[in-house]
């Protein structure tokens, strides 16, 4: 888990936001958790390394 946080602000259609929040709730996850996971997967997919990666994930 990252030690520091930074805010990312984005604009989204209100209906998509509502649907996304509802889906996250059904999966017992917060929208922030899901977005952070999507960002990690996107970076990994494109081979981008970053310094806050945990030691556990680097050992794989």
SVG drawing of the C-alpha trace seen along z (x, -y; Angstrom):
<svg xmlns="http://www.w3.org/2000/svg" viewBox="-28 -17 39 31">
<polyline fill="none" stroke="black" stroke-width="0.4" points="0.0,0.0 1.2,-3.5 2.3,-5.6 1.3,-9.0 -1.7,-10.0 -2.5,-12.5 -5.9,-13.6 -7.0,-12.9 -10.1,-14.8 -12.0,-13.8 -15.3,-14.6 -17.8,-11.9 -21.4,-11.7 -23.7,-11.6 -25.5,-8.5 -22.2,-6.6 -21.0,-7.7 -24.2,-6.5 -24.0,-3.1 -20.3,-2.8 -21.0,-3.5 -23.9,-1.1 -21.7,1.7 -18.9,1.0 -21.3,1.2 -22.6,4.6 -18.9,5.8 -18.3,4.4 -15.6,2.1 -15.3,-1.7 -15.0,-3.5 -11.5,-4.7 -10.4,-1.1 -11.6,-0.1 -10.0,-3.1 -6.7,-2.5 -6.8,1.1 -7.6,0.1 -4.7,-2.4 -2.3,0.3 -3.4,2.7 -3.1,0.1 0.4,-0.8 1.4,2.9 -0.2,3.6 2.0,0.9 5.1,1.9 5.3,-1.2 7.3,-0.9 6.7,-3.2 8.5,-3.7 5.5,-3.0 5.1,0.5 5.1,2.8 8.0,5.2 5.6,8.2 4.4,7.3 8.0,6.8 9.0,10.2 6.6,12.0"/>
</svg>
